Amino acid sequence: MKLNCPSSNLEFKLLSHINSIAMVPVSQTIYHLISDKLEWLDLLGRFSIEKNLILDQPESFLENFLVDAQQFWLNNTKGTLHSGK
């Protein structure tokens, strides 16, 4: 799977500045964080040493978003996926 993710430190800093993250799927319940970890992520799940977010029971808003995200990733769609669109 080709990943469309930020490629420079500047892009990662911008994501952090707007309180956003970038992650890639590892499995249905594990996502690898490729940007900086933000404090609010601890509310969603737990982290492994490898910067993997492990979602034991995703919150409903995140679970709905991840359904759309899975399709976005499978289609190798370029651009940004916005929640609720």
Phi, psi and omega per residue, in radians:
M1 nan 2.221 3.067
K2 -1.384 2.289 -3.097
L3 -1.781 2.322 3.048
N4 -1.784 1.664 -3.075
C5 -2.381 2.810 3.134
P6 -0.961 2.455 -3.039
S7 -1.975 -0.033 -3.112
S8 -2.365 2.794 3.091
N9 -1.050 -0.602 3.127
L10 -1.071 -0.772 3.128
E11 -1.092 -0.691 3.109
F12 -1.152 -0.691 3.109
K13 -1.129 -0.689 3.102
L14 -1.126 -0.719 3.085
L15 -1.024 -0.801 -3.141
S16 -1.105 -0.685 -3.124
H17 -1.099 -0.593 3.128
I18 -1.700 0.315 3.048
N19 1.044 0.723 -3.124
S20 -2.163 2.871 -3.139
I21 -2.285 2.916 3.001
A22 -2.259 2.321 3.116
M23 -2.542 2.768 3.102
V24 -2.138 2.556 -3.108
P25 -1.283 2.437 3.005
V26 -1.869 -0.727 3.069
S27 -2.674 -2.987 -3.136
Q28 -1.091 -0.490 -3.061
T29 -2.132 0.067 -3.121
I30 -2.205 2.292 -3.132
Y31 -2.288 2.298 -3.137
H32 -1.556 2.165 -3.132
L33 -1.394 2.123 3.134
I34 -1.874 -0.040 3.064
S35 -1.987 -3.060 3.106
D36 -1.170 2.543 3.091
K37 -1.389 2.251 3.107
L38 -1.835 2.656 -3.035
E39 -0.965 -0.667 -3.068
W40 -1.142 -0.302 3.122
L41 -1.123 -0.503 3.133
D42 -1.088 -0.361 3.114
L43 -1.315 -0.329 -3.039
L44 -1.640 -0.475 -3.075
G45 -3.125 -2.815 3.131
R46 -2.042 2.793 -3.095
F47 -2.002 2.460 3.012
S48 -1.560 3.005 3.133
I49 -1.082 -0.515 -3.088
E50 -1.440 0.253 -3.104
K51 1.154 0.593 3.064
N52 -1.692 2.238 3.041
L53 -1.496 2.108 -3.125
I54 -1.873 2.030 -3.107
L55 -1.731 1.820 3.116
D56 -1.259 -0.822 3.101
Q57 -2.495 1.607 -3.097
P58 -1.026 2.469 3.028
E59 -1.077 2.668 -3.039
S60 -1.034 -0.691 -3.142
F61 -1.135 -0.651 -3.140
L62 -1.305 -0.694 3.139
E63 -1.055 -0.737 3.095
N64 -1.117 -0.728 3.122
F65 -1.123 -0.703 -3.095
L66 -1.157 -0.486 3.043
V67 -1.065 -0.830 3.103
D68 -1.160 -0.676 -3.116
A69 -1.125 -0.701 3.123
Q70 -1.007 -0.780 3.122
Q71 -1.146 -0.700 3.103
F72 -1.021 -0.814 -3.124
W73 -1.212 -0.729 -3.136
L74 -1.086 -0.615 3.136
N75 -1.437 -0.025 -3.068
N76 0.904 0.706 -3.121
T77 -1.188 2.394 3.072
K78 -1.593 2.654 3.084
G79 1.910 -2.721 -3.051
T80 -2.049 2.390 3.063
L81 -1.730 2.171 -3.134
H82 -1.818 2.424 3.130
S83 -1.146 2.389 3.045
G84 1.438 0.189 -3.129
K85 -2.017 nan nan
